[in-house]
């Protein structure tokens, strides 16, 4: 059975592990320098870093569970402007990460629904996100969810930058 709940600081360890594993699953093949990739994982998905993110009042996290086993999470960042959206009512879908083994259960779609509901409740008009240009699975997911490509930004891992597509969607 699937269920979802808002995450708290007590979930930092679970989210750090889910983030590290899912980012590795979805991006490892795209990054040339494996030492820099490991350094990125080591810096970005620590319990300390996730506690900081969970305690930021602009961040909202949800964890997805399959039979009480954590299998994914989402992160919404409110008041997160984008140079590609001419509005001050903007939030960012920073992460929907689901373990590969559970992608077939459509957990990403359910997490996205929770994010949309929260963003709409908070009266945001736009939501945006970024996806690596070669991450076709994620690009297809967001395209099917009626996001429009609105720009390109760089994302750095170590000394190399990777082009990411910026997607945006009008809410409501």
DRENDO-1510 file (C-alpha; in Angstrom, 1 decimal, always signed):
<recs>
REC; n; res; u; v; w
REC; 1; UNK; +0.0; +0.0; +0.0 .
REC; 2; UNK; +1.2; +3.5; -0.8 .
REC; 3; UNK; +1.0; +6.4; +1.5 .
REC; 4; UNK; +2.6; +9.9; +1.8 .
REC; 5; UNK; +3.3; +12.3; +4.6 .
REC; 6; UNK; +5.0; +15.6; +5.2 .
REC; 7; UNK; +8.6; +15.2; +6.3 .
REC; 8; UNK; +10.1; +16.8; +9.5 .
REC; 9; UNK; +13.7; +17.2; +10.7 .
REC; 10; UNK; +13.4; +13.7; +12.1 .
REC; 11; UNK; +13.3; +12.4; +8.5 .
REC; 12; UNK; +16.6; +13.9; +7.5 .
REC; 13; UNK; +18.5; +10.6; +7.5 .
REC; 14; UNK; +15.8; +8.9; +5.3 .
REC; 15; UNK; +15.7; +11.8; +2.9 .
REC; 16; UNK; +19.5; +12.1; +2.7 .
REC; 17; UNK; +19.8; +8.4; +1.8 .
REC; 18; UNK; +16.9; +8.6; -0.7 .
REC; 19; UNK; +18.4; +11.7; -2.3 .
REC; 20; UNK; +21.8; +10.2; -2.6 .
REC; 21; UNK; +20.6; +6.9; -4.0 .
REC; 22; UNK; +18.0; +8.3; -6.4 .
REC; 23; UNK; +20.4; +11.1; -7.7 .
REC; 24; UNK; +23.0; +8.4; -8.3 .
REC; 25; UNK; +20.5; +6.2; -10.1 .
REC; 26; UNK; +19.3; +9.0; -12.4 .
REC; 27; UNK; +22.6; +11.0; -13.0 .
REC; 28; UNK; +25.7; +8.8; -12.5 .
REC; 29; UNK; +25.9; +7.9; -16.2 .
REC; 30; UNK; +25.8; +11.5; -17.3 .
REC; 31; UNK; +28.7; +12.8; -15.1 .
REC; 32; UNK; +32.2; +12.3; -16.6 .
REC; 33; UNK; +34.3; +12.6; -13.4 .
REC; 34; UNK; +33.2; +10.0; -10.9 .
REC; 35; UNK; +35.3; +11.6; -8.1 .
REC; 36; UNK; +33.6; +14.9; -8.5 .
REC; 37; UNK; +30.2; +13.1; -8.7 .
REC; 38; UNK; +30.9; +11.4; -5.4 .
REC; 39; UNK; +32.1; +14.7; -3.9 .
REC; 40; UNK; +28.8; +16.3; -5.0 .
REC; 41; UNK; +26.8; +13.4; -3.4 .
REC; 42; UNK; +28.8; +13.7; -0.2 .
REC; 43; UNK; +28.2; +17.4; +0.1 .
REC; 44; UNK; +24.5; +17.5; -1.1 .
REC; 45; UNK; +23.0; +14.6; +0.6 .
REC; 46; UNK; +24.2; +14.7; +4.2 .
REC; 47; UNK; +22.0; +14.5; +7.3 .
REC; 48; UNK; +23.2; +17.9; +8.4 .
REC; 49; UNK; +22.4; +19.4; +5.0 .
REC; 50; UNK; +18.9; +17.9; +4.9 .
REC; 51; UNK; +18.2; +19.1; +8.5 .
REC; 52; UNK; +19.1; +22.6; +7.3 .
REC; 53; UNK; +16.8; +22.2; +4.3 .
REC; 54; UNK; +14.0; +20.7; +6.4 .
REC; 55; UNK; +14.2; +23.6; +8.9 .
REC; 56; UNK; +13.9; +26.3; +6.3 .
REC; 57; UNK; +10.4; +27.7; +6.3 .
REC; 58; UNK; +10.4; +28.1; +2.6 .
REC; 59; UNK; +10.9; +24.3; +2.0 .
REC; 60; UNK; +8.2; +21.6; +2.1 .
REC; 61; UNK; +9.1; +17.9; +1.9 .
REC; 62; UNK; +6.9; +14.9; +1.5 .
REC; 63; UNK; +8.0; +11.2; +1.7 .
REC; 64; UNK; +6.4; +8.4; -0.2 .
REC; 65; UNK; +6.1; +5.0; +1.4 .
REC; 66; UNK; +5.4; +1.6; -0.1 .
REC; 67; UNK; +4.3; -0.8; +2.6 .
REC; 68; UNK; +6.0; +1.5; +5.2 .
REC; 69; UNK; +9.2; +1.4; +3.2 .
REC; 70; UNK; +10.4; +4.9; +2.1 .
REC; 71; UNK; +10.7; +4.9; -1.7 .
REC; 72; UNK; +10.8; +8.6; -2.7 .
REC; 73; UNK; +10.3; +12.2; -1.8 .
REC; 74; UNK; +9.4; +15.6; -3.1 .
REC; 75; UNK; +10.7; +19.1; -2.2 .
REC; 76; UNK; +8.8; +22.3; -2.9 .
REC; 77; UNK; +10.6; +25.7; -2.4 .
REC; 78; UNK; +8.2; +28.6; -2.0 .
REC; 79; UNK; +9.1; +32.2; -3.0 .
REC; 80; UNK; +11.6; +30.9; -5.5 .
REC; 81; UNK; +11.7; +33.3; -8.5 .
REC; 82; UNK; +13.0; +32.4; -11.9 .
REC; 83; UNK; +14.5; +34.7; -14.5 .
REC; 84; UNK; +12.3; +33.0; -17.0 .
REC; 85; UNK; +8.9; +33.7; -15.3 .
REC; 86; UNK; +7.6; +37.3; -15.2 .
REC; 87; UNK; +5.7; +36.9; -11.9 .
REC; 88; UNK; +6.4; +37.4; -8.2 .
REC; 89; UNK; +4.1; +34.5; -7.3 .
REC; 90; UNK; +6.5; +31.7; -8.1 .
REC; 91; UNK; +7.6; +28.5; -6.4 .
REC; 92; UNK; +10.0; +25.7; -7.4 .
REC; 93; UNK; +9.6; +22.0; -7.6 .
REC; 94; UNK; +13.1; +21.3; -6.6 .
REC; 95; UNK; +12.9; +17.5; -6.4 .
REC; 96; UNK; +10.8; +14.5; -7.1 .
REC; 97; UNK; +13.1; +11.6; -6.5 .
REC; 98; UNK; +11.8; +8.0; -6.6 .
REC; 99; UNK; +13.9; +4.8; -6.3 .
REC; 100; UNK; +14.1; +3.2; -9.8 .
REC; 101; UNK; +12.5; +0.0; -8.5 .
REC; 102; UNK; +9.3; +1.9; -7.7 .
REC; 103; UNK; +9.0; +4.2; -10.7 .
REC; 104; UNK; +6.3; +1.9; -12.2 .
REC; 105; UNK; +3.9; +2.7; -9.3 .
REC; 106; UNK; +3.4; +6.3; -10.5 .
REC; 107; UNK; +4.7; +7.7; -7.2 .
REC; 108; UNK; +6.2; +10.7; -8.9 .
REC; 109; UNK; +2.7; +11.7; -10.2 .
REC; 110; UNK; +1.2; +11.4; -6.7 .
REC; 111; UNK; +4.1; +13.4; -5.1 .
REC; 112; UNK; +3.6; +16.1; -7.8 .
REC; 113; UNK; -0.1; +16.3; -6.9 .
REC; 114; UNK; +0.8; +17.0; -3.3 .
REC; 115; UNK; +3.2; +19.7; -4.4 .
REC; 116; UNK; +0.6; +21.3; -6.7 .
REC; 117; UNK; -2.0; +21.2; -3.9 .
REC; 118; UNK; +0.4; +23.0; -1.4 .
REC; 119; UNK; +1.5; +25.6; -4.0 .
REC; 120; UNK; -2.1; +26.3; -4.9 .
REC; 121; UNK; -3.2; +26.5; -1.2 .
REC; 122; UNK; -0.4; +29.1; -0.7 .
REC; 123; UNK; -1.7; +31.1; -3.7 .
REC; 124; UNK; +1.3; +30.6; -6.0 .
REC; 125; UNK; +0.5; +31.2; -9.7 .
REC; 126; UNK; +3.6; +29.5; -11.3 .
REC; 127; UNK; +5.8; +26.5; -10.5 .
REC; 128; UNK; +9.2; +25.8; -12.2 .
REC; 129; UNK; +11.9; +23.2; -12.2 .
REC; 130; UNK; +15.0; +22.1; -13.9 .
REC; 131; UNK; +16.0; +18.9; -15.6 .
REC; 132; UNK; +19.3; +17.8; -17.1 .
REC; 133; UNK; +18.9; +17.9; -20.9 .
REC; 134; UNK; +19.7; +14.2; -21.3 .
REC; 135; UNK; +17.4; +13.0; -18.5 .
REC; 136; UNK; +14.7; +11.9; -20.9 .
REC; 137; UNK; +12.7; +10.0; -18.4 .
REC; 138; UNK; +12.2; +13.2; -16.3 .
REC; 139; UNK; +11.7; +15.4; -19.4 .
REC; 140; UNK; +8.9; +13.1; -20.6 .
REC; 141; UNK; +7.3; +13.1; -17.1 .
REC; 142; UNK; +7.2; +16.8; -17.0 .
REC; 143; UNK; +6.1; +17.3; -20.6 .
REC; 144; UNK; +3.2; +14.9; -20.0 .
REC; 145; UNK; +2.4; +17.0; -16.9 .
REC; 146; UNK; +1.9; +20.1; -19.1 .
REC; 147; UNK; +5.1; +21.9; -18.3 .
REC; 148; UNK; +6.6; +24.1; -21.0 .
REC; 149; UNK; +10.3; +24.5; -21.6 .
REC; 150; UNK; +11.2; +28.2; -20.9 .
REC; 151; UNK; +15.0; +28.3; -20.8 .
REC; 152; UNK; +18.3; +26.7; -20.1 .
REC; 153; UNK; +20.5; +27.1; -17.1 .
REC; 154; UNK; +23.9; +25.6; -16.1 .
REC; 155; UNK; +24.3; +23.1; -13.3 .
REC; 156; UNK; +27.8; +22.4; -12.0 .
REC; 157; UNK; +29.3; +19.2; -10.6 .
REC; 158; UNK; +32.9; +19.8; -9.9 .
REC; 159; UNK; +34.6; +21.8; -12.7 .
REC; 160; UNK; +32.1; +20.8; -15.3 .
REC; 161; UNK; +28.7; +22.4; -16.1 .
REC; 162; UNK; +25.7; +20.6; -17.5 .
REC; 163; UNK; +22.8; +22.2; -19.4 .
REC; 164; UNK; +19.5; +21.9; -17.7 .
REC; 165; UNK; +16.2; +22.8; -19.2 .
REC; 166; UNK; +14.0; +25.1; -17.2 .
REC; 167; UNK; +10.3; +24.0; -17.2 .
REC; 168; UNK; +7.4; +26.1; -16.0 .
REC; 169; UNK; +3.7; +25.5; -15.4 .
REC; 170; UNK; +0.8; +27.9; -14.6 .
REC; 171; UNK; -1.1; +26.7; -11.6 .
REC; 172; UNK; -4.8; +26.9; -11.0 .
</recs>
